[in-house]
């Protein structure tokens, strides 16, 4: 047997005891094995990254097993994608590096209930704060009882809420 990469008609003969056989022939039509590498773009979001394949015409296969043009991943790392056209898979994979942004932890809230007001103080934060009453300071003083929440934002990512319950003592 022979392996060819150029299309065409190929012939073969055999010689047995000095006698040459008539030629046998076969037509080779190899598939195009020059399959382009897909491009990959990456968008890193809070808690996940979206990788998108581009410049492809065939079917795709990502290193995580997905077969879609876009994948969303929560783990950082390098992801690769190959394309298959007419049963032939490209030998070179496109790749992208995912680096999801970290979602910050919720701030802790300490509440001190005074006579006529409550002071709520956030701790355990390094980002910017936003309280449910619109304040952006580390401590707020409120006169009304109720539940107050606070979030922190770091690099555009917002935490879950920290919660404190204000219950000001009544002034006699």
Secondary structure, DSSP 8 states (H G I E B T S, - for coil): ----SS-EEEEE--EETTEE---EEEEE----------EEEEEE-BS-EEEEEES--SEEEETTS--SSEEEESS-EEEEEEEEETTEE-SS-EEEEE--B------EEEEEE-BS-EEEEEES--SEEEETTS--SSEEEESS-EEEEEEEEETTEE---EEEEE--B---
